[in-house]
Amino acid sequence: MPRHFGVLIPSTNTTVEIEYNRLLPPDYQAHVGRLKSSGGTPFAPSIDAEVDYQAKLLGTAKVEVVGLAQTSASLFSDDYDADVVRRMSAAAGAPALTSAQAVGQAVRALGASRIALVSPYSQEVIERAQRYYETKFGLSVLGLHSFGAADAYMIGKLGPDNARDAFRQIDRAEIEVLVVPGGNFPTMAYVPDWEREFGKPVITTNQAALWAMFRIMKIETKLPGLGQLLADMPA
């Protein structure tokens, strides 16, 4: 029997639908709502009214959960996660989460606390991510690497070598998990290769959001070939 989950993405995102619809077994169906940015920077949160409306539409599809796959949105306000999750859940009539929360929870579920952040985000935004994960989840960020992408379209065109080269520059023994925030950066298919090369888990935005949504949906099916997090499905 098919399982249905909802995902809200920035309107410029060209990656989430591809990763979920091409890489997941057909019984797991993603339904996507697109959001207009509030502007200011390429990584600014989406307009609140857009989030509410699109979450409500996803609710009419009877999705079991709604995830906001826009990690950077959570980095601009300390109370953003709590507020947007409450509003999404109320609008959709289903549990909700943000991908930023999912990444932090995924690191903890793997029993880790020392991470490095490798991301298309600008230096300012990746530094915000460092503060977020250190203050919200008690993680130690031991390395940062920014690709300095100027816009969302550039992020969608990046390839796996960008992440691999960054890992080679910043990885060291005390780093337990390599984290790659950025839902428009294509990553999921490459995670197993990165994990084999560097000998440690790699967590990415879309992978972590999927794991967190499946936990809420009480799906324990393991998904090999997409990295340790989805292969093990830790609680």
Biotite code that builds the C-alpha atoms (Angstrom):
import biotite.structure as struc

atoms = struc.array([
    struc.Atom([0.000, 0.000, 0.000], chain_id="A", res_id=1, res_name="MET", atom_name="CA", element="C"),
    struc.Atom([1.514, 3.373, -0.991], chain_id="A", res_id=2, res_name="PRO", atom_name="CA", element="C"),
    struc.Atom([2.683, 5.752, 1.745], chain_id="A", res_id=3, res_name="ARG", atom_name="CA", element="C"),
    struc.Atom([2.315, 9.459, 1.079], chain_id="A", res_id=4, res_name="HIS", atom_name="CA", element="C"),
    struc.Atom([4.413, 12.270, 2.522], chain_id="A", res_id=5, res_name="PHE", atom_name="CA", element="C"),
    struc.Atom([4.492, 15.986, 1.768], chain_id="A", res_id=6, res_name="GLY", atom_name="CA", element="C"),
    struc.Atom([7.510, 18.173, 1.168], chain_id="A", res_id=7, res_name="VAL", atom_name="CA", element="C"),
    struc.Atom([7.633, 21.954, 0.918], chain_id="A", res_id=8, res_name="LEU", atom_name="CA", element="C"),
    struc.Atom([10.513, 23.327, -1.152], chain_id="A", res_id=9, res_name="ILE", atom_name="CA", element="C"),
    struc.Atom([11.656, 26.741, -2.388], chain_id="A", res_id=10, res_name="PRO", atom_name="CA", element="C"),
    struc.Atom([10.287, 27.427, -5.849], chain_id="A", res_id=11, res_name="SER", atom_name="CA", element="C"),
    struc.Atom([13.836, 27.461, -7.228], chain_id="A", res_id=12, res_name="THR", atom_name="CA", element="C"),
    struc.Atom([14.633, 23.938, -5.993], chain_id="A", res_id=13, res_name="ASN", atom_name="CA", element="C"),
    struc.Atom([15.136, 21.465, -8.843], chain_id="A", res_id=14, res_name="THR", atom_name="CA", element="C"),
    struc.Atom([16.613, 18.594, -6.827], chain_id="A", res_id=15, res_name="THR", atom_name="CA", element="C"),
    struc.Atom([14.232, 17.336, -4.117], chain_id="A", res_id=16, res_name="VAL", atom_name="CA", element="C"),
    struc.Atom([11.657, 15.917, -6.518], chain_id="A", res_id=17, res_name="GLU", atom_name="CA", element="C"),
    struc.Atom([14.332, 14.156, -8.561], chain_id="A", res_id=18, res_name="ILE", atom_name="CA", element="C"),
    struc.Atom([16.022, 12.590, -5.544], chain_id="A", res_id=19, res_name="GLU", atom_name="CA", element="C"),
    struc.Atom([12.831, 11.387, -3.888], chain_id="A", res_id=20, res_name="TYR", atom_name="CA", element="C"),
    struc.Atom([10.945, 10.243, -6.972], chain_id="A", res_id=21, res_name="ASN", atom_name="CA", element="C"),
    struc.Atom([13.870, 8.526, -8.711], chain_id="A", res_id=22, res_name="ARG", atom_name="CA", element="C"),
    struc.Atom([15.728, 7.000, -5.777], chain_id="A", res_id=23, res_name="LEU", atom_name="CA", element="C"),
    struc.Atom([12.924, 5.724, -3.548], chain_id="A", res_id=24, res_name="LEU", atom_name="CA", element="C"),
    struc.Atom([10.921, 2.515, -4.026], chain_id="A", res_id=25, res_name="PRO", atom_name="CA", element="C"),
    struc.Atom([7.574, 3.221, -5.746], chain_id="A", res_id=26, res_name="PRO", atom_name="CA", element="C"),
    struc.Atom([5.528, 2.550, -2.603], chain_id="A", res_id=27, res_name="ASP", atom_name="CA", element="C"),
    struc.Atom([6.878, 5.760, -1.051], chain_id="A", res_id=28, res_name="TYR", atom_name="CA", element="C"),
    struc.Atom([5.388, 8.785, -2.759], chain_id="A", res_id=29, res_name="GLN", atom_name="CA", element="C"),
    struc.Atom([6.495, 12.367, -2.255], chain_id="A", res_id=30, res_name="ALA", atom_name="CA", element="C"),
    struc.Atom([4.026, 15.188, -2.906], chain_id="A", res_id=31, res_name="HIS", atom_name="CA", element="C"),
    struc.Atom([5.611, 18.600, -3.271], chain_id="A", res_id=32, res_name="VAL", atom_name="CA", element="C"),
    struc.Atom([4.505, 22.186, -2.714], chain_id="A", res_id=33, res_name="GLY", atom_name="CA", element="C"),
    struc.Atom([6.611, 25.071, -4.026], chain_id="A", res_id=34, res_name="ARG", atom_name="CA", element="C"),
    struc.Atom([7.250, 28.229, -2.021], chain_id="A", res_id=35, res_name="LEU", atom_name="CA", element="C"),
    struc.Atom([8.117, 31.798, -2.964], chain_id="A", res_id=36, res_name="LYS", atom_name="CA", element="C"),
    struc.Atom([11.064, 33.313, -1.100], chain_id="A", res_id=37, res_name="SER", atom_name="CA", element="C"),
    struc.Atom([10.622, 36.291, 1.181], chain_id="A", res_id=38, res_name="SER", atom_name="CA", element="C"),
    struc.Atom([13.648, 37.789, -0.618], chain_id="A", res_id=39, res_name="GLY", atom_name="CA", element="C"),
    struc.Atom([16.725, 39.545, 0.646], chain_id="A", res_id=40, res_name="GLY", atom_name="CA", element="C"),
    struc.Atom([19.162, 36.695, 0.091], chain_id="A", res_id=41, res_name="THR", atom_name="CA", element="C"),
    struc.Atom([19.043, 33.454, -1.923], chain_id="A", res_id=42, res_name="PRO", atom_name="CA", element="C"),
    struc.Atom([18.761, 31.600, 1.387], chain_id="A", res_id=43, res_name="PHE", atom_name="CA", element="C"),
    struc.Atom([15.974, 33.665, 3.004], chain_id="A", res_id=44, res_name="ALA", atom_name="CA", element="C"),
    struc.Atom([12.934, 31.901, 4.473], chain_id="A", res_id=45, res_name="PRO", atom_name="CA", element="C"),
    struc.Atom([9.844, 31.478, 2.339], chain_id="A", res_id=46, res_name="SER", atom_name="CA", element="C"),
    struc.Atom([6.840, 33.755, 2.762], chain_id="A", res_id=47, res_name="ILE", atom_name="CA", element="C"),
    struc.Atom([4.793, 32.571, 5.760], chain_id="A", res_id=48, res_name="ASP", atom_name="CA", element="C"),
    struc.Atom([1.494, 32.725, 3.898], chain_id="A", res_id=49, res_name="ALA", atom_name="CA", element="C"),
    struc.Atom([2.956, 30.542, 1.141], chain_id="A", res_id=50, res_name="GLU", atom_name="CA", element="C"),
    struc.Atom([4.040, 27.937, 3.673], chain_id="A", res_id=51, res_name="VAL", atom_name="CA", element="C"),
    struc.Atom([0.597, 27.905, 5.276], chain_id="A", res_id=52, res_name="ASP", atom_name="CA", element="C"),
    struc.Atom([-1.257, 27.650, 1.964], chain_id="A", res_id=53, res_name="TYR", atom_name="CA", element="C"),
    struc.Atom([0.924, 24.952, 0.433], chain_id="A", res_id=54, res_name="GLN", atom_name="CA", element="C"),
    struc.Atom([0.849, 22.914, 3.647], chain_id="A", res_id=55, res_name="ALA", atom_name="CA", element="C"),
    struc.Atom([-2.953, 23.130, 3.579], chain_id="A", res_id=56, res_name="LYS", atom_name="CA", element="C"),
    struc.Atom([-2.998, 21.853, -0.006], chain_id="A", res_id=57, res_name="LEU", atom_name="CA", element="C"),
    struc.Atom([-0.735, 18.955, 0.931], chain_id="A", res_id=58, res_name="LEU", atom_name="CA", element="C"),
    struc.Atom([-3.165, 18.145, 3.701], chain_id="A", res_id=59, res_name="GLY", atom_name="CA", element="C"),
    struc.Atom([-5.903, 17.640, 1.107], chain_id="A", res_id=60, res_name="THR", atom_name="CA", element="C"),
    struc.Atom([-3.724, 14.875, -0.376], chain_id="A", res_id=61, res_name="ALA", atom_name="CA", element="C"),
    struc.Atom([-3.896, 13.113, 3.014], chain_id="A", res_id=62, res_name="LYS", atom_name="CA", element="C"),
    struc.Atom([-0.136, 13.080, 3.473], chain_id="A", res_id=63, res_name="VAL", atom_name="CA", element="C"),
    struc.Atom([1.081, 11.517, 6.709], chain_id="A", res_id=64, res_name="GLU", atom_name="CA", element="C"),
    struc.Atom([3.700, 14.164, 7.432], chain_id="A", res_id=65, res_name="VAL", atom_name="CA", element="C"),
    struc.Atom([4.952, 17.451, 5.978], chain_id="A", res_id=66, res_name="VAL", atom_name="CA", element="C"),
    struc.Atom([8.636, 18.354, 5.862], chain_id="A", res_id=67, res_name="GLY", atom_name="CA", element="C"),
    struc.Atom([10.108, 21.739, 4.989], chain_id="A", res_id=68, res_name="LEU", atom_name="CA", element="C"),
    struc.Atom([13.193, 21.003, 2.881], chain_id="A", res_id=69, res_name="ALA", atom_name="CA", element="C"),
    struc.Atom([14.789, 24.423, 3.276], chain_id="A", res_id=70, res_name="GLN", atom_name="CA", element="C"),
    struc.Atom([17.494, 24.083, 5.899], chain_id="A", res_id=71, res_name="THR", atom_name="CA", element="C"),
    struc.Atom([18.744, 27.653, 5.555], chain_id="A", res_id=72, res_name="SER", atom_name="CA", element="C"),
    struc.Atom([15.323, 29.042, 6.555], chain_id="A", res_id=73, res_name="ALA", atom_name="CA", element="C"),
    struc.Atom([15.811, 27.762, 10.096], chain_id="A", res_id=74, res_name="SER", atom_name="CA", element="C"),
    struc.Atom([19.062, 29.662, 10.531], chain_id="A", res_id=75, res_name="LEU", atom_name="CA", element="C"),
    struc.Atom([17.665, 33.209, 10.502], chain_id="A", res_id=76, res_name="PHE", atom_name="CA", element="C"),
    struc.Atom([15.564, 33.168, 13.680], chain_id="A", res_id=77, res_name="SER", atom_name="CA", element="C"),
    struc.Atom([15.873, 31.243, 16.930], chain_id="A", res_id=78, res_name="ASP", atom_name="CA", element="C"),
    struc.Atom([12.163, 30.450, 17.062], chain_id="A", res_id=79, res_name="ASP", atom_name="CA", element="C"),
    struc.Atom([11.675, 29.719, 13.355], chain_id="A", res_id=80, res_name="TYR", atom_name="CA", element="C"),
    struc.Atom([11.514, 25.927, 13.687], chain_id="A", res_id=81, res_name="ASP", atom_name="CA", element="C"),
    struc.Atom([8.912, 25.939, 16.446], chain_id="A", res_id=82, res_name="ALA", atom_name="CA", element="C"),
    struc.Atom([6.744, 28.503, 14.658], chain_id="A", res_id=83, res_name="ASP", atom_name="CA", element="C"),
    struc.Atom([6.854, 27.015, 11.166], chain_id="A", res_id=84, res_name="VAL", atom_name="CA", element="C"),
    struc.Atom([6.342, 23.444, 12.392], chain_id="A", res_id=85, res_name="VAL", atom_name="CA", element="C"),
    struc.Atom([3.288, 24.539, 14.359], chain_id="A", res_id=86, res_name="ARG", atom_name="CA", element="C"),
    struc.Atom([1.822, 26.351, 11.360], chain_id="A", res_id=87, res_name="ARG", atom_name="CA", element="C"),
    struc.Atom([2.559, 23.566, 8.866], chain_id="A", res_id=88, res_name="MET", atom_name="CA", element="C"),
    struc.Atom([1.040, 20.954, 11.129], chain_id="A", res_id=89, res_name="SER", atom_name="CA", element="C"),
    struc.Atom([-2.087, 23.020, 11.763], chain_id="A", res_id=90, res_name="ALA", atom_name="CA", element="C"),
    struc.Atom([-2.565, 23.729, 8.063], chain_id="A", res_id=91, res_name="ALA", atom_name="CA", element="C"),
    struc.Atom([-1.941, 20.167, 6.864], chain_id="A", res_id=92, res_name="ALA", atom_name="CA", element="C"),
    struc.Atom([-3.581, 18.340, 9.764], chain_id="A", res_id=93, res_name="GLY", atom_name="CA", element="C"),
    struc.Atom([-0.458, 16.177, 10.034], chain_id="A", res_id=94, res_name="ALA", atom_name="CA", element="C"),
    struc.Atom([2.856, 16.155, 11.919], chain_id="A", res_id=95, res_name="PRO", atom_name="CA", element="C"),
    struc.Atom([5.544, 18.445, 10.505], chain_id="A", res_id=96, res_name="ALA", atom_name="CA", element="C"),
    struc.Atom([9.280, 19.054, 10.712], chain_id="A", res_id=97, res_name="LEU", atom_name="CA", element="C"),
    struc.Atom([12.070, 21.103, 9.196], chain_id="A", res_id=98, res_name="THR", atom_name="CA", element="C"),
    struc.Atom([15.072, 19.653, 7.429], chain_id="A", res_id=99, res_name="SER", atom_name="CA", element="C"),
    struc.Atom([17.361, 21.639, 9.729], chain_id="A", res_id=100, res_name="ALA", atom_name="CA", element="C"),
    struc.Atom([15.874, 19.806, 12.702], chain_id="A", res_id=101, res_name="GLN", atom_name="CA", element="C"),
    struc.Atom([16.159, 16.502, 10.844], chain_id="A", res_id=102, res_name="ALA", atom_name="CA", element="C"),
    struc.Atom([19.892, 16.941, 10.249], chain_id="A", res_id=103, res_name="VAL", atom_name="CA", element="C"),
    struc.Atom([20.586, 17.577, 13.933], chain_id="A", res_id=104, res_name="GLY", atom_name="CA", element="C"),
    struc.Atom([18.382, 14.671, 14.999], chain_id="A", res_id=105, res_name="GLN", atom_name="CA", element="C"),
    struc.Atom([20.076, 12.380, 12.474], chain_id="A", res_id=106, res_name="ALA", atom_name="CA", element="C"),
    struc.Atom([23.552, 13.156, 13.828], chain_id="A", res_id=107, res_name="VAL", atom_name="CA", element="C"),
    struc.Atom([22.340, 12.366, 17.333], chain_id="A", res_id=108, res_name="ARG", atom_name="CA", element="C"),
    struc.Atom([20.585, 9.178, 16.177], chain_id="A", res_id=109, res_name="ALA", atom_name="CA", element="C"),
    struc.Atom([23.938, 7.949, 14.845], chain_id="A", res_id=110, res_name="LEU", atom_name="CA", element="C"),
    struc.Atom([25.424, 8.526, 18.293], chain_id="A", res_id=111, res_name="GLY", atom_name="CA", element="C"),
    struc.Atom([27.689, 11.339, 17.120], chain_id="A", res_id=112, res_name="ALA", atom_name="CA", element="C"),
    struc.Atom([28.350, 14.903, 18.233], chain_id="A", res_id=113, res_name="SER", atom_name="CA", element="C"),
    struc.Atom([31.442, 16.083, 16.309], chain_id="A", res_id=114, res_name="ARG", atom_name="CA", element="C"),
    struc.Atom([30.695, 17.180, 12.759], chain_id="A", res_id=115, res_name="ILE", atom_name="CA", element="C"),
    struc.Atom([32.009, 19.148, 9.815], chain_id="A", res_id=116, res_name="ALA", atom_name="CA", element="C"),
    struc.Atom([29.722, 21.262, 7.621], chain_id="A", res_id=117, res_name="LEU", atom_name="CA", element="C"),
    struc.Atom([30.276, 21.292, 3.854], chain_id="A", res_id=118, res_name="VAL", atom_name="CA", element="C"),
    struc.Atom([27.732, 23.315, 1.925], chain_id="A", res_id=119, res_name="SER", atom_name="CA", element="C"),
    struc.Atom([26.913, 25.428, -1.129], chain_id="A", res_id=120, res_name="PRO", atom_name="CA", element="C"),
    struc.Atom([25.806, 28.131, 1.310], chain_id="A", res_id=121, res_name="TYR", atom_name="CA", element="C"),
    struc.Atom([27.656, 31.429, 1.528], chain_id="A", res_id=122, res_name="SER", atom_name="CA", element="C"),
    struc.Atom([30.203, 31.797, 4.315], chain_id="A", res_id=123, res_name="GLN", atom_name="CA", element="C"),
    struc.Atom([27.731, 33.868, 6.344], chain_id="A", res_id=124, res_name="GLU", atom_name="CA", element="C"),
    struc.Atom([25.000, 31.244, 6.084], chain_id="A", res_id=125, res_name="VAL", atom_name="CA", element="C"),
    struc.Atom([27.250, 28.283, 6.883], chain_id="A", res_id=126, res_name="ILE", atom_name="CA", element="C"),
    struc.Atom([28.464, 30.157, 9.966], chain_id="A", res_id=127, res_name="GLU", atom_name="CA", element="C"),
    struc.Atom([24.808, 30.578, 10.947], chain_id="A", res_id=128, res_name="ARG", atom_name="CA", element="C"),
    struc.Atom([24.464, 26.800, 10.493], chain_id="A", res_id=129, res_name="ALA", atom_name="CA", element="C"),
    struc.Atom([27.392, 26.267, 12.843], chain_id="A", res_id=130, res_name="GLN", atom_name="CA", element="C"),
    struc.Atom([25.709, 28.366, 15.543], chain_id="A", res_id=131, res_name="ARG", atom_name="CA", element="C"),
    struc.Atom([22.388, 26.603, 14.959], chain_id="A", res_id=132, res_name="TYR", atom_name="CA", element="C"),
    struc.Atom([23.764, 23.095, 15.420], chain_id="A", res_id=133, res_name="TYR", atom_name="CA", element="C"),
    struc.Atom([25.953, 24.029, 18.331], chain_id="A", res_id=134, res_name="GLU", atom_name="CA", element="C"),
    struc.Atom([23.182, 25.818, 20.248], chain_id="A", res_id=135, res_name="THR", atom_name="CA", element="C"),
    struc.Atom([20.126, 23.754, 19.239], chain_id="A", res_id=136, res_name="LYS", atom_name="CA", element="C"),
    struc.Atom([21.651, 20.265, 19.274], chain_id="A", res_id=137, res_name="PHE", atom_name="CA", element="C"),
    struc.Atom([24.824, 20.597, 21.316], chain_id="A", res_id=138, res_name="GLY", atom_name="CA", element="C"),
    struc.Atom([27.008, 19.488, 18.413], chain_id="A", res_id=139, res_name="LEU", atom_name="CA", element="C"),
    struc.Atom([30.646, 20.453, 18.000], chain_id="A", res_id=140, res_name="SER", atom_name="CA", element="C"),
    struc.Atom([31.357, 21.840, 14.535], chain_id="A", res_id=141, res_name="VAL", atom_name="CA", element="C"),
    struc.Atom([35.022, 21.102, 13.870], chain_id="A", res_id=142, res_name="LEU", atom_name="CA", element="C"),
    struc.Atom([35.181, 22.223, 10.248], chain_id="A", res_id=143, res_name="GLY", atom_name="CA", element="C"),
    struc.Atom([33.391, 24.520, 7.797], chain_id="A", res_id=144, res_name="LEU", atom_name="CA", element="C"),
    struc.Atom([33.640, 24.676, 4.025], chain_id="A", res_id=145, res_name="HIS", atom_name="CA", element="C"),
    struc.Atom([31.515, 26.946, 1.830], chain_id="A", res_id=146, res_name="SER", atom_name="CA", element="C"),
    struc.Atom([31.162, 26.644, -1.930], chain_id="A", res_id=147, res_name="PHE", atom_name="CA", element="C"),
    struc.Atom([29.994, 30.266, -1.927], chain_id="A", res_id=148, res_name="GLY", atom_name="CA", element="C"),
    struc.Atom([27.084, 29.697, -4.303], chain_id="A", res_id=149, res_name="ALA", atom_name="CA", element="C"),
    struc.Atom([25.503, 32.997, -5.295], chain_id="A", res_id=150, res_name="ALA", atom_name="CA", element="C"),
    struc.Atom([22.053, 31.655, -6.159], chain_id="A", res_id=151, res_name="ASP", atom_name="CA", element="C"),
    struc.Atom([19.875, 28.554, -5.986], chain_id="A", res_id=152, res_name="ALA", atom_name="CA", element="C"),
    struc.Atom([20.259, 27.750, -9.667], chain_id="A", res_id=153, res_name="TYR", atom_name="CA", element="C"),
    struc.Atom([24.022, 27.458, -9.242], chain_id="A", res_id=154, res_name="MET", atom_name="CA", element="C"),
    struc.Atom([23.532, 25.018, -6.355], chain_id="A", res_id=155, res_name="ILE", atom_name="CA", element="C"),
    struc.Atom([21.394, 22.705, -8.485], chain_id="A", res_id=156, res_name="GLY", atom_name="CA", element="C"),
    struc.Atom([24.174, 22.459, -11.058], chain_id="A", res_id=157, res_name="LYS", atom_name="CA", element="C"),
    struc.Atom([26.924, 21.520, -8.611], chain_id="A", res_id=158, res_name="LEU", atom_name="CA", element="C"),
    struc.Atom([28.364, 18.025, -8.840], chain_id="A", res_id=159, res_name="GLY", atom_name="CA", element="C"),
    struc.Atom([29.664, 15.472, -6.316], chain_id="A", res_id=160, res_name="PRO", atom_name="CA", element="C"),
    struc.Atom([33.279, 16.511, -6.809], chain_id="A", res_id=161, res_name="ASP", atom_name="CA", element="C"),
    struc.Atom([32.529, 19.794, -5.042], chain_id="A", res_id=162, res_name="ASN", atom_name="CA", element="C"),
    struc.Atom([31.699, 17.906, -1.855], chain_id="A", res_id=163, res_name="ALA", atom_name="CA", element="C"),
    struc.Atom([34.454, 15.314, -2.243], chain_id="A", res_id=164, res_name="ARG", atom_name="CA", element="C"),
    struc.Atom([37.115, 17.970, -2.678], chain_id="A", res_id=165, res_name="ASP", atom_name="CA", element="C"),
    struc.Atom([35.822, 19.825, 0.366], chain_id="A", res_id=166, res_name="ALA", atom_name="CA", element="C"),
    struc.Atom([35.816, 16.646, 2.466], chain_id="A", res_id=167, res_name="PHE", atom_name="CA", element="C"),
    struc.Atom([39.436, 16.039, 1.517], chain_id="A", res_id=168, res_name="ARG", atom_name="CA", element="C"),
    struc.Atom([40.366, 19.512, 2.678], chain_id="A", res_id=169, res_name="GLN", atom_name="CA", element="C"),
    struc.Atom([38.681, 19.497, 6.082], chain_id="A", res_id=170, res_name="ILE", atom_name="CA", element="C"),
    struc.Atom([38.299, 15.871, 7.180], chain_id="A", res_id=171, res_name="ASP", atom_name="CA", element="C"),
    struc.Atom([40.278, 14.637, 10.161], chain_id="A", res_id=172, res_name="ARG", atom_name="CA", element="C"),
    struc.Atom([40.022, 11.739, 12.596], chain_id="A", res_id=173, res_name="ALA", atom_name="CA", element="C"),
    struc.Atom([38.057, 13.504, 15.341], chain_id="A", res_id=174, res_name="GLU", atom_name="CA", element="C"),
    struc.Atom([35.205, 14.429, 12.954], chain_id="A", res_id=175, res_name="ILE", atom_name="CA", element="C"),
    struc.Atom([32.532, 11.740, 13.350], chain_id="A", res_id=176, res_name="GLU", atom_name="CA", element="C"),
    struc.Atom([30.028, 12.802, 10.666], chain_id="A", res_id=177, res_name="VAL", atom_name="CA", element="C"),
    struc.Atom([30.294, 14.887, 7.506], chain_id="A", res_id=178, res_name="LEU", atom_name="CA", element="C"),
    struc.Atom([27.175, 17.036, 7.099], chain_id="A", res_id=179, res_name="VAL", atom_name="CA", element="C"),
    struc.Atom([26.093, 18.580, 3.791], chain_id="A", res_id=180, res_name="VAL", atom_name="CA", element="C"),
    struc.Atom([23.232, 21.073, 4.255], chain_id="A", res_id=181, res_name="PRO", atom_name="CA", element="C"),
    struc.Atom([21.487, 22.285, 1.099], chain_id="A", res_id=182, res_name="GLY", atom_name="CA", element="C"),
    struc.Atom([18.348, 20.681, -0.313], chain_id="A", res_id=183, res_name="GLY", atom_name="CA", element="C"),
    struc.Atom([19.034, 21.862, -3.864], chain_id="A", res_id=184, res_name="ASN", atom_name="CA", element="C"),
    struc.Atom([22.519, 20.297, -3.918], chain_id="A", res_id=185, res_name="PHE", atom_name="CA", element="C"),
    struc.Atom([22.241, 16.821, -5.529], chain_id="A", res_id=186, res_name="PRO", atom_name="CA", element="C"),
    struc.Atom([23.763, 14.421, -2.997], chain_id="A", res_id=187, res_name="THR", atom_name="CA", element="C"),
    struc.Atom([21.741, 11.329, -2.115], chain_id="A", res_id=188, res_name="MET", atom_name="CA", element="C"),
    struc.Atom([23.038, 9.054, -4.855], chain_id="A", res_id=189, res_name="ALA", atom_name="CA", element="C"),
    struc.Atom([26.652, 9.872, -3.980], chain_id="A", res_id=190, res_name="TYR", atom_name="CA", element="C"),
    struc.Atom([26.529, 9.387, -0.204], chain_id="A", res_id=191, res_name="VAL", atom_name="CA", element="C"),
    struc.Atom([27.607, 5.702, -0.237], chain_id="A", res_id=192, res_name="PRO", atom_name="CA", element="C"),
    struc.Atom([30.728, 6.519, -2.289], chain_id="A", res_id=193, res_name="ASP", atom_name="CA", element="C"),
    struc.Atom([31.645, 9.350, 0.054], chain_id="A", res_id=194, res_name="TRP", atom_name="CA", element="C"),
    struc.Atom([31.156, 7.143, 3.099], chain_id="A", res_id=195, res_name="GLU", atom_name="CA", element="C"),
    struc.Atom([33.387, 4.429, 1.670], chain_id="A", res_id=196, res_name="ARG", atom_name="CA", element="C"),
    struc.Atom([36.104, 6.924, 0.793], chain_id="A", res_id=197, res_name="GLU", atom_name="CA", element="C"),
    struc.Atom([36.128, 8.780, 4.104], chain_id="A", res_id=198, res_name="PHE", atom_name="CA", element="C"),
    struc.Atom([35.130, 5.959, 6.436], chain_id="A", res_id=199, res_name="GLY", atom_name="CA", element="C"),
    struc.Atom([32.360, 7.807, 8.275], chain_id="A", res_id=200, res_name="LYS", atom_name="CA", element="C"),
    struc.Atom([28.677, 8.665, 7.853], chain_id="A", res_id=201, res_name="PRO", atom_name="CA", element="C"),
    struc.Atom([27.593, 11.494, 5.571], chain_id="A", res_id=202, res_name="VAL", atom_name="CA", element="C"),
    struc.Atom([24.315, 13.278, 6.286], chain_id="A", res_id=203, res_name="ILE", atom_name="CA", element="C"),
    struc.Atom([22.623, 15.502, 3.719], chain_id="A", res_id=204, res_name="THR", atom_name="CA", element="C"),
    struc.Atom([19.486, 17.648, 3.834], chain_id="A", res_id=205, res_name="THR", atom_name="CA", element="C"),
    struc.Atom([17.152, 15.538, 1.716], chain_id="A", res_id=206, res_name="ASN", atom_name="CA", element="C"),
    struc.Atom([18.426, 12.256, 3.156], chain_id="A", res_id=207, res_name="GLN", atom_name="CA", element="C"),
    struc.Atom([17.977, 13.428, 6.768], chain_id="A", res_id=208, res_name="ALA", atom_name="CA", element="C"),
    struc.Atom([14.535, 14.908, 6.079], chain_id="A", res_id=209, res_name="ALA", atom_name="CA", element="C"),
    struc.Atom([13.434, 11.620, 4.531], chain_id="A", res_id=210, res_name="LEU", atom_name="CA", element="C"),
    struc.Atom([14.731, 9.653, 7.524], chain_id="A", res_id=211, res_name="TRP", atom_name="CA", element="C"),
    struc.Atom([12.926, 11.958, 9.956], chain_id="A", res_id=212, res_name="ALA", atom_name="CA", element="C"),
    struc.Atom([9.654, 11.805, 8.020], chain_id="A", res_id=213, res_name="MET", atom_name="CA", element="C"),
    struc.Atom([9.832, 8.006, 7.845], chain_id="A", res_id=214, res_name="PHE", atom_name="CA", element="C"),
    struc.Atom([10.387, 7.854, 11.614], chain_id="A", res_id=215, res_name="ARG", atom_name="CA", element="C"),
    struc.Atom([7.214, 9.910, 12.146], chain_id="A", res_id=216, res_name="ILE", atom_name="CA", element="C"),
    struc.Atom([5.378, 7.644, 9.697], chain_id="A", res_id=217, res_name="MET", atom_name="CA", element="C"),
    struc.Atom([6.714, 4.618, 11.634], chain_id="A", res_id=218, res_name="LYS", atom_name="CA", element="C"),
    struc.Atom([8.340, 3.225, 8.518], chain_id="A", res_id=219, res_name="ILE", atom_name="CA", element="C"),
    struc.Atom([11.240, 1.021, 9.556], chain_id="A", res_id=220, res_name="GLU", atom_name="CA", element="C"),
    struc.Atom([12.075, -0.290, 6.090], chain_id="A", res_id=221, res_name="THR", atom_name="CA", element="C"),
    struc.Atom([15.781, 0.073, 5.465], chain_id="A", res_id=222, res_name="LYS", atom_name="CA", element="C"),
    struc.Atom([16.831, 1.815, 2.252], chain_id="A", res_id=223, res_name="LEU", atom_name="CA", element="C"),
    struc.Atom([20.268, 0.541, 1.166], chain_id="A", res_id=224, res_name="PRO", atom_name="CA", element="C"),
    struc.Atom([22.358, 2.473, -1.322], chain_id="A", res_id=225, res_name="GLY", atom_name="CA", element="C"),
    struc.Atom([21.586, 5.939, 0.075], chain_id="A", res_id=226, res_name="LEU", atom_name="CA", element="C"),
    struc.Atom([24.023, 6.065, 2.990], chain_id="A", res_id=227, res_name="GLY", atom_name="CA", element="C"),
    struc.Atom([24.307, 4.679, 6.499], chain_id="A", res_id=228, res_name="GLN", atom_name="CA", element="C"),
    struc.Atom([21.463, 6.774, 7.913], chain_id="A", res_id=229, res_name="LEU", atom_name="CA", element="C"),
    struc.Atom([18.857, 5.300, 5.563], chain_id="A", res_id=230, res_name="LEU", atom_name="CA", element="C"),
    struc.Atom([20.472, 1.862, 5.469], chain_id="A", res_id=231, res_name="ALA", atom_name="CA", element="C"),
    struc.Atom([20.319, 1.536, 9.273], chain_id="A", res_id=232, res_name="ASP", atom_name="CA", element="C"),
    struc.Atom([17.205, 3.662, 9.997], chain_id="A", res_id=233, res_name="MET", atom_name="CA", element="C"),
    struc.Atom([18.258, 4.394, 13.604], chain_id="A", res_id=234, res_name="PRO", atom_name="CA", element="C"),
    struc.Atom([15.511, 5.395, 16.036], chain_id="A", res_id=235, res_name="ALA", atom_name="CA", element="C"),
])
